Amino acid sequence: MLWLATILNFFLPGAGYLVAKVKPPWAVLWLLGAVGLTIVEFGIQESEPDLYLLMFASVLAMNLAFAIDVYRTLKDRELAVAS
């Protein structure tokens, strides 16, 4: 589940949290926000190419942060259970 949640959170922030049953209310909001940002990102791709690159980089950084967070959260949970 660790890697599934990590990969899901990278591509759909919030989905990994839902699978891992971590931060469920926030996860739904983050997932809705990610869908909205994706719609905007693709909407400005042709009309505003300079803004598209900025949006792409911003979303990439955010998705990476969500993936790292769910990975660390689940790793900490594993360590707590093991000890």
Rosetta constraint file for C-alpha pairs under 8 A:
AtomPair CA 1 CA 5 HARMONIC 5.94 0.50
AtomPair CA 1 CA 19 HARMONIC 7.84 0.50
AtomPair CA 1 CA 20 HARMONIC 6.95 0.50
AtomPair CA 2 CA 6 HARMONIC 6.21 0.50
AtomPair CA 2 CA 20 HARMONIC 7.84 0.50
AtomPair CA 2 CA 71 HARMONIC 6.32 0.50
AtomPair CA 2 CA 74 HARMONIC 6.37 0.50
AtomPair CA 2 CA 75 HARMONIC 7.67 0.50
AtomPair CA 3 CA 7 HARMONIC 6.02 0.50
AtomPair CA 3 CA 71 HARMONIC 7.48 0.50
AtomPair CA 4 CA 8 HARMONIC 6.02 0.50
AtomPair CA 4 CA 16 HARMONIC 7.06 0.50
AtomPair CA 5 CA 9 HARMONIC 5.97 0.50
AtomPair CA 5 CA 15 HARMONIC 7.30 0.50
AtomPair CA 5 CA 16 HARMONIC 3.80 0.50
AtomPair CA 5 CA 17 HARMONIC 6.53 0.50
AtomPair CA 5 CA 19 HARMONIC 6.19 0.50
AtomPair CA 5 CA 20 HARMONIC 6.23 0.50
AtomPair CA 5 CA 67 HARMONIC 7.76 0.50
AtomPair CA 5 CA 70 HARMONIC 6.84 0.50
AtomPair CA 5 CA 71 HARMONIC 7.41 0.50
AtomPair CA 6 CA 10 HARMONIC 6.31 0.50
AtomPair CA 6 CA 16 HARMONIC 6.02 0.50
AtomPair CA 6 CA 67 HARMONIC 4.77 0.50
AtomPair CA 6 CA 68 HARMONIC 7.05 0.50
AtomPair CA 6 CA 70 HARMONIC 5.99 0.50
AtomPair CA 6 CA 71 HARMONIC 5.56 0.50
AtomPair CA 7 CA 11 HARMONIC 6.45 0.50
AtomPair CA 7 CA 16 HARMONIC 7.22 0.50
AtomPair CA 7 CA 67 HARMONIC 6.67 0.50
AtomPair CA 8 CA 12 HARMONIC 5.53 0.50
AtomPair CA 8 CA 13 HARMONIC 6.94 0.50
AtomPair CA 8 CA 14 HARMONIC 7.89 0.50
AtomPair CA 8 CA 15 HARMONIC 5.70 0.50
AtomPair CA 8 CA 16 HARMONIC 4.76 0.50
AtomPair CA 8 CA 67 HARMONIC 7.70 0.50
AtomPair CA 9 CA 13 HARMONIC 4.20 0.50
AtomPair CA 9 CA 14 HARMONIC 5.72 0.50
AtomPair CA 9 CA 15 HARMONIC 5.62 0.50
AtomPair CA 9 CA 16 HARMONIC 4.42 0.50
AtomPair CA 9 CA 17 HARMONIC 7.02 0.50
AtomPair CA 9 CA 63 HARMONIC 6.77 0.50
AtomPair CA 9 CA 66 HARMONIC 5.78 0.50
AtomPair CA 9 CA 67 HARMONIC 4.92 0.50
AtomPair CA 9 CA 70 HARMONIC 7.28 0.50
AtomPair CA 10 CA 63 HARMONIC 4.73 0.50
AtomPair CA 10 CA 64 HARMONIC 5.76 0.50
AtomPair CA 10 CA 66 HARMONIC 6.37 0.50
AtomPair CA 10 CA 67 HARMONIC 4.86 0.50
AtomPair CA 11 CA 63 HARMONIC 6.79 0.50
AtomPair CA 12 CA 16 HARMONIC 7.51 0.50
AtomPair CA 12 CA 31 HARMONIC 6.32 0.50
AtomPair CA 12 CA 34 HARMONIC 6.60 0.50
AtomPair CA 12 CA 35 HARMONIC 7.85 0.50
AtomPair CA 12 CA 63 HARMONIC 7.63 0.50
AtomPair CA 13 CA 17 HARMONIC 7.97 0.50
AtomPair CA 13 CA 27 HARMONIC 7.50 0.50
AtomPair CA 13 CA 30 HARMONIC 6.01 0.50
AtomPair CA 13 CA 31 HARMONIC 5.38 0.50
AtomPair CA 13 CA 34 HARMONIC 6.26 0.50
AtomPair CA 13 CA 63 HARMONIC 6.10 0.50
AtomPair CA 13 CA 66 HARMONIC 6.08 0.50
AtomPair CA 13 CA 67 HARMONIC 7.58 0.50
AtomPair CA 14 CA 18 HARMONIC 6.37 0.50
AtomPair CA 14 CA 26 HARMONIC 7.49 0.50
AtomPair CA 14 CA 27 HARMONIC 4.07 0.50
AtomPair CA 14 CA 28 HARMONIC 6.11 0.50
AtomPair CA 14 CA 29 HARMONIC 7.52 0.50
AtomPair CA 14 CA 30 HARMONIC 5.16 0.50
AtomPair CA 14 CA 31 HARMONIC 4.62 0.50
AtomPair CA 14 CA 66 HARMONIC 7.75 0.50
AtomPair CA 15 CA 19 HARMONIC 6.32 0.50
AtomPair CA 15 CA 27 HARMONIC 6.68 0.50
AtomPair CA 15 CA 28 HARMONIC 7.70 0.50
AtomPair CA 15 CA 31 HARMONIC 6.37 0.50
AtomPair CA 16 CA 20 HARMONIC 6.14 0.50
AtomPair CA 16 CA 67 HARMONIC 7.89 0.50
AtomPair CA 16 CA 70 HARMONIC 6.99 0.50
AtomPair CA 17 CA 21 HARMONIC 5.77 0.50
AtomPair CA 17 CA 22 HARMONIC 4.88 0.50
AtomPair CA 17 CA 23 HARMONIC 6.30 0.50
AtomPair CA 17 CA 24 HARMONIC 6.64 0.50
AtomPair CA 17 CA 27 HARMONIC 5.79 0.50
AtomPair CA 17 CA 70 HARMONIC 6.54 0.50
AtomPair CA 18 CA 22 HARMONIC 6.26 0.50
AtomPair CA 18 CA 23 HARMONIC 7.50 0.50
AtomPair CA 18 CA 24 HARMONIC 5.74 0.50
AtomPair CA 18 CA 27 HARMONIC 6.20 0.50
AtomPair CA 18 CA 28 HARMONIC 7.67 0.50
AtomPair CA 20 CA 74 HARMONIC 7.81 0.50
AtomPair CA 22 CA 27 HARMONIC 7.82 0.50
AtomPair CA 23 CA 27 HARMONIC 5.87 0.50
AtomPair CA 24 CA 28 HARMONIC 6.42 0.50
AtomPair CA 25 CA 29 HARMONIC 6.77 0.50
AtomPair CA 26 CA 30 HARMONIC 6.10 0.50
AtomPair CA 27 CA 31 HARMONIC 6.02 0.50
AtomPair CA 28 CA 32 HARMONIC 6.22 0.50
AtomPair CA 29 CA 33 HARMONIC 6.11 0.50
AtomPair CA 30 CA 34 HARMONIC 6.05 0.50
AtomPair CA 31 CA 35 HARMONIC 6.30 0.50
AtomPair CA 32 CA 36 HARMONIC 6.29 0.50
AtomPair CA 33 CA 37 HARMONIC 6.10 0.50
AtomPair CA 34 CA 38 HARMONIC 6.08 0.50
AtomPair CA 35 CA 39 HARMONIC 6.34 0.50
AtomPair CA 36 CA 40 HARMONIC 6.36 0.50
AtomPair CA 37 CA 41 HARMONIC 5.90 0.50
AtomPair CA 37 CA 59 HARMONIC 7.85 0.50
AtomPair CA 38 CA 42 HARMONIC 6.19 0.50
AtomPair CA 39 CA 43 HARMONIC 6.02 0.50
AtomPair CA 40 CA 44 HARMONIC 6.29 0.50
AtomPair CA 41 CA 45 HARMONIC 6.33 0.50
AtomPair CA 41 CA 52 HARMONIC 6.18 0.50
AtomPair CA 41 CA 55 HARMONIC 6.28 0.50
AtomPair CA 41 CA 56 HARMONIC 6.95 0.50
AtomPair CA 42 CA 52 HARMONIC 7.86 0.50
AtomPair CA 43 CA 47 HARMONIC 7.75 0.50
AtomPair CA 44 CA 48 HARMONIC 5.12 0.50
AtomPair CA 44 CA 49 HARMONIC 6.89 0.50
AtomPair CA 44 CA 51 HARMONIC 7.23 0.50
AtomPair CA 44 CA 52 HARMONIC 5.88 0.50
AtomPair CA 45 CA 49 HARMONIC 5.38 0.50
AtomPair CA 45 CA 51 HARMONIC 7.88 0.50
AtomPair CA 45 CA 52 HARMONIC 5.14 0.50
AtomPair CA 48 CA 52 HARMONIC 6.06 0.50
AtomPair CA 49 CA 53 HARMONIC 6.41 0.50
AtomPair CA 50 CA 54 HARMONIC 6.65 0.50
AtomPair CA 51 CA 55 HARMONIC 6.01 0.50
AtomPair CA 52 CA 56 HARMONIC 5.91 0.50
AtomPair CA 53 CA 57 HARMONIC 6.15 0.50
AtomPair CA 54 CA 58 HARMONIC 6.11 0.50
AtomPair CA 55 CA 59 HARMONIC 6.06 0.50
AtomPair CA 56 CA 60 HARMONIC 6.05 0.50
AtomPair CA 57 CA 61 HARMONIC 6.18 0.50
AtomPair CA 58 CA 62 HARMONIC 6.20 0.50
AtomPair CA 59 CA 63 HARMONIC 5.97 0.50
AtomPair CA 60 CA 64 HARMONIC 6.13 0.50
AtomPair CA 61 CA 65 HARMONIC 6.28 0.50
AtomPair CA 62 CA 66 HARMONIC 6.32 0.50
AtomPair CA 63 CA 67 HARMONIC 6.19 0.50
AtomPair CA 64 CA 68 HARMONIC 6.18 0.50
AtomPair CA 65 CA 69 HARMONIC 6.05 0.50
AtomPair CA 66 CA 70 HARMONIC 6.28 0.50
AtomPair CA 67 CA 71 HARMONIC 6.19 0.50
AtomPair CA 68 CA 72 HARMONIC 6.11 0.50
AtomPair CA 69 CA 73 HARMONIC 6.00 0.50
AtomPair CA 70 CA 74 HARMONIC 6.08 0.50
AtomPair CA 71 CA 75 HARMONIC 6.07 0.50
AtomPair CA 72 CA 76 HARMONIC 6.02 0.50
AtomPair CA 73 CA 77 HARMONIC 6.26 0.50
AtomPair CA 74 CA 78 HARMONIC 6.17 0.50
AtomPair CA 75 CA 79 HARMONIC 6.25 0.50
AtomPair CA 76 CA 80 HARMONIC 6.14 0.50
AtomPair CA 77 CA 81 HARMONIC 6.25 0.50
AtomPair CA 78 CA 82 HARMONIC 6.12 0.50
AtomPair CA 79 CA 83 HARMONIC 6.26 0.50
